[in-house]
Amino acid sequence: MKRHFAQLLAASLFFILLSACLAGKETIKYEGDPGMQATVKVMTNATEEYYMQEYGDLFKVKYPNIEIQLVKYDRTDPETAIKKNNPDVFILSLDEYREFIQDGRLYDLDILFANEAFKLEGVHPYIVDYLRKLGNGKLFGVLPEFVSKATYYNKDLFDKYGVPYPQDQMTWDELFQLAARFPAEEGVYGLYLENFSVLAGDLAVSEHLSEINMKDRKVTLNTEAFRDVFERTLDAYASKTVTLPDIDPFEVYDPFISGSSAMTIDYNYYMNNKINWAREEQGNKFHLNWDLATAPTDEASRDTSPYFVVGGIYSINAQAEQKQAAWEFIKFINGEELAKSKSRSPNFSLFTRTDYNYNPEGKRVEAFYKLKPDVSSSGNVNYDLLPRGTHTNLKGIINSELKAVAVGAKTLDEAMASMQERGQRLLDRK
């Protein structure tokens, strides 16, 4: 009798343990029940009002019985929120995506994306390839949106001065040569960027340089690599190849918009924040005949762009309690239906489903994603892990020191030493 009871007890324990294991490895169906009832916990730092307006309310129309609950977290300590709330969906930065893959936190989505109904081929292939590369061949997350830079150019100014339009895959030096052909002495510059720091930063990113060594928490500005970047920045300014007026970034009527610069380099949202704003304000009086080419590249990698900003990667928690509902949510956020509905008006970001990007004027918006994204960690600094204000203050330091060199108040050696010392003080703040 005792032996029989022991056998029953062992069998019961086995099935309990087996059930627990299977629960952690829940099989997700591609098509779930639209009427399912669930609460999906989404880990994000977006405000509830914004997120529900942009995504949650639209999702509720299709899945009225699935509630969305946002889980806020500290980017320097996501573990606390995860242990307390066990989110079903993570919305991750690129660094977080890397880290969570290494920690085994994410559910493998590849088997779901094998379903032809999702039409993964409609998503920007370079970004999908990169996310898969980070997962050692597996896809642990998907990305509905991204931002990227391109070269904006004024076709009328190029035509007026007989200068050929910028081409895709031009290097920075080739773009400088093109810009130098415009008559700065007549008040027409070839290239406009906001200030010294912006130009130096763009050049540094193209060469995979970081202002900060995150591992050692050390500023790296007083180096030979950055000396080359700063010299190129100062030479372009001194030769009047580029104008760097140091204007307010929120000023709409910059030199490109006002027609005194033939080119600028900026993110996709420049179209809405500046060009469309000026057009709406001026109406028929606004005349800017513009188009796009890819952002400048490095000579060694003309087919890649370092100016992709990849964040907001949607992944399922491997330990999620509501994996099926989480998948329905992620499938909806990354699907054609949502992209199509949001394509009727301007957006801050570009859709990875590039057929649905807002483009009523037929501009070459493919310039933002024609090149492969070069999102290697060597050129990125996670400022969320540094004292508040480090990014803005460090850029201000670089700008002020380069301005001092440009007007002859300092040598470049003195400016770089000051950048290093002032920048390090920023990092050492408690």
N, C-alpha and C positions, 0 to 999 in steps of 0.2 A: 504493500500500500504506500509506504513511505517512498519507495523507489518510483512508483507511478506518479506520485505527487511531484517529486523532484524533476521528473521528465517533463511534466506539464509546465512547471515553473520555468524551466530552462527554455522550453519552446516559446512561452509567453514573452520572456525577456528578449529572445531572438527577434520575434516579430515586432516588438516595441522598438528595438534598435534599428531593425530594417526599415520600419516606417519613418523613423527620424532621418535616416540616411536618404531615403527616397524623397522626403519632404524638402531636403536641401538641394536635391537634384531634380526638382519638378520639371517635367517635360511640358514645354509651351507649344500650343498649337498655333499655326500661322493665323487662322481665323478663329477668334474666340466668339463667345455668345454676346451680341450687342446689348442684350438685356441683363448681363451679369451685374451683380451688386458687389461693390468693393470700395475701399478707400485706398487710394494710391498716395503714398508719402513721397514727396519729391524734394530732394536736398538741393537747395539753391539759395543765393543771397538776393535774388530779385524781390522787389516789394510785391505783396500779394495783389494790390490793385493793378499794378502794371502787368504782372504775369497772367492774371486771370483775364484781363482785357485782351492781351495779345494772343493767348493760347487756351487758357482754361475754359473760358466761356464757349469758345468754338468747339472744343472737345466735348463739352457737356451736351451740346445739341445732338451729337451722334451717340454719345454714351451717357444718357441721362441718369443712370443708376450708379455711375462711378464718381465718387467724390475725390477731389484733388486737395491734398493737405500739404502745404509748404513747410519744409523743415529748414530753418535758418542755421547757419554754422559759422564758426570762426575759421578763416582760411589757414590760420597758423595752427589750428588744433581741430581738424575735422573728426578726430577719433571720439571726442566727447559727444558730439551730436549723433554719430553713428551708433555708439553704445546705448545712448538714451532712447533713440527713436527707431533704430533699424529701418532706414529709408528703403523704399522699393526702387526708386529711380535716383541716380546721381546725375547732376549736371556739372560737368567737370572742366577745369582749365586743362591745357595741354600737359602741364607739369603734374597735375593731379591724376590725369589719365595714365601717364607713364607710371606713377607711383602705385596707383591702385591695381594696375596690371601685375606689377612685380609682387604686390602683396596678395594676389589671388582673390581680390574682392569682387571681380566682375564676371558676369554670366557671358558665356560664349554665344554670340548671336549668329554665327555663320550658318548654322543649320536653318535658321529662319530666313536669312537673306538668300538662301538657295531657291526659295519659292519665287517663281517668275512673276507672280502677281505684284510683288513689291516694286519691280522694275528698278533694281539698284543701278542699272546702266544709265538711268536718267540723272543720277547724282554725279557731281564732279569727280571724274575717275582718279585724278591725282590725289585728292584729299582722301578718298577711300583707300587708295594704295598706301598712303602714308600711315593712316590709322591701322591698317592691317600689318604694315611693317613693324609698328611699335608692339603689336601683339604676336610677333614671331609667326606671322602668317594667318593669324586668327583675328576676327573682327569682334571687339568687345564694346564698341560704341559707334554711334553715328552722329553726324553733325548737320543740322538743318541750315545753318547760316555761317558766314564768315565775312571778314572785311579784307580789302587788299588795296594796294596803291597802283596808280598808272600815271603816265605822262599826259597831261592835258595840254592841247596846243591850239592857238588861234590861227585858223587857216587863212584869214584875210591878211594878217601881218606877214605870214610866210609868203603868200602870193605877192604882196606889195613889195617886199625886199628881195624877191627871187631866191628864197632859201628853200631847199627841199624839205618836205615834211619829215618829222621824226619817224623812224621805223621801229618795228618791234625788235627786241633783243639787242638794242644799242647799249653800249657800255656807258658808264659815267663820263669817261674821257671823250667819247664820241659825241655825247650830248653837250658837253661843254664846248666842243669845237663848233657844233651847230649854233649854240647860243651866242658864241662870240661873233657871229656874222651879222648880228643886229646892231644898229647905230645907237649905242648907249648915249653918245654925245647929243643925240637928238631927243633923248628922253624915252627911247624904246629899248628895253632890255630883252635879252634872249631868254632869261630864266628868272623866275621869282620863287623864293622860299621865305618862310616867315622870319627867320633870324639865323645867326651863326650856328646856334646849337642844333637847329633842325637839319641844316645841311650837313654838319659834321656827324650828326647822329645817323642820317641816311647813308652816308659814306661808310661809317663804321659798321653798320648792320650788313651792308653789301660785302664786307670783308670778314664777317663773322667775329667782330670784336665786341666785347662787353665792357661797359664802364666799371663793372664790379665783378670781382671773383666771389661768387656766392659761397663757395666752399670755405674760403679763408676770411670772408667778409672784409675784403680789402679793395679799395679803389685802385683801378689800373690805368689811370689817365696819363701818368708821367712815364710813358713807355715809348719806344721807337715806333711801334705800330700806330699808336695814336698821334705821334708827331707827324707821321706821313699824312694822316687824315686831316689834321689841323693845318698843315702847310697847303694841302690841296684846297681846303676851304678858304684860306686867306688869299691864295693866289687867284682863285675864281672871283673873289670879291674885289681885289685890287685891280684886276684886269677889266672889271665891269662886265664880266661874263654873266654874273648873277647879281641881282639886287636883293638885299637882306634888310628890309626896312624896319624890322622889329616892331611890327604893328600888333595890335590886339588880335588874338586868334579868332575872336568873334566878329571882327570887322568884316562885313560882307564885301565892301568895295575895295578889295586888295588890287595890286597892280595887274593881275591877270584879268579880273572881272572888269576893271576900268579900261583895259585895252592898252596899257603901257608896258606889258610884258608878254612875250610870245608864248611862253610855256610856264607851267608850274607842275609840281609832282605832289600828288595828294591821294588820300583814300577815296573810296567810292562815294562816301557820304558828302564829299565836297559838291557833288552834283546837286544834291537837295539843299544842303545848308548854305551854299553860296550862289551857284548859278541859278537854280530854280527860284530862290528867294529874290534875287535881283530882278529876274524876269517878272515875277508876280508883282513886285513893287513898282517897276517902271512900265510894265505893259509893252505897248508897241514901240516905246522909246528905247527899249533894250535891244542891242544888236551885238551879239557875240557868236560868231561862226566858228564853232569849236569841234574838236574830235579827240580821240584817244589813241595812244600807243602804249605798249607795255612800259612799265617802270624800268629805269636803267638797271643793268645787270653787272656782274663781275665778269671780267674777261675769261676767267677759267670756268665759268658756269653760266653761259648765255641762255641756257634752256630752263633756268630756275630763277625764282624770285624770292628774296628773303622778306618781302613786305606783306605776306599773308599773316593775318592774325586769326589763329585757330583757337576757339574757346567755345564753351557751351556744348560740350560733347555729352550726348545722352547715353547712359549705360544703365543696365539692370544690376542691382546688388545681387551677388551670388547667393546671399542669405535672405533675400526678400521673401516676405510672407505672401505677397500678391504678384507673383511673377507674370501670370497671364494678363492681369489688368495692367501691369507695368508695361508689358509688351504692346498692348493695344494703344496705350498712351504714346509710347515712343514711335510706333508705326504711324500714328496719326500726325504727330509733330513733324516727322520727316517725310510725310507722304505728299503725293501730287495734289491731293485735294486742298490741303492747307496752303501749299505754295501758290496754287492757282488763285485761291481766294485773296491772298495777300499781294498778288502781283498787279492789282489794279491801281495801286497808289505807290508813291515813293516809300522806300524803307531805309532805315539806317544801315542795314546789312545787305549782303548779296545772298541769294539762295544757292545752296549747293546743287539744287535742281535748277541749273542755269537757264533752262528754257523759259522759266517763269520770272526772270528778273525784269523789273519795271524799266521800260525803254521806249517811250512813245515817240521819241525823235529819231530812232534808228541809229544811235551812236554805236561805236565799236566797243561795247561794254565787255566783249570777250577779252579785251586787253587786260582786264583785272584778273583773269584766270587762265589765260592762254599758256603761261609758263607754269612749270611744276612748282609747288610750294616748297621752299627750303626753310623748314621750321626746325632746324637743328638747334640743339640746346646751347651751342657755343655762343650764339648771338642774343640769347634771351636772359633777362634778369627778372626774377620773381619779386617785384617790389612789394607784394602783399606780405612778404616775410621780413621786410625791413621797416625801420621806424616810419611812422606816418609823415608824408610830405617829402620823402627822400627823392622820389623821381622828379617832382616839380622843382625842388630846390637845387638838385644836382644839375639839371638842365639850365637853370638860371645862372649857376656858377660858371658853367662852360661858356654860356653866351656872353656874360659880362667880361670874362677874362679874354676871350677872343676879340671882343670889341676893343678892349684896351690895347691889344697888340695891333689891331687894324688902324688905330689912330696914333700909334707910336708912343703910347704911354708905358708900355711894357715890352720886353723881349718875349719871344715865344717860350724860352726856357723859364723865365720868371712866371709867366702865366701858367705853364704846365705844373710847375712846383706848387703854385697857389691852388690850382684845381685839385691837386692830389691832397694837399693839407686840409683845405676847406671841405672837400668831399669826404675825407676820412672822418672828420669831426661829425658830419651828418650820420655816418654809419655807427659811430661809437655812442650816439645818444641812447639813453635808457628809456 
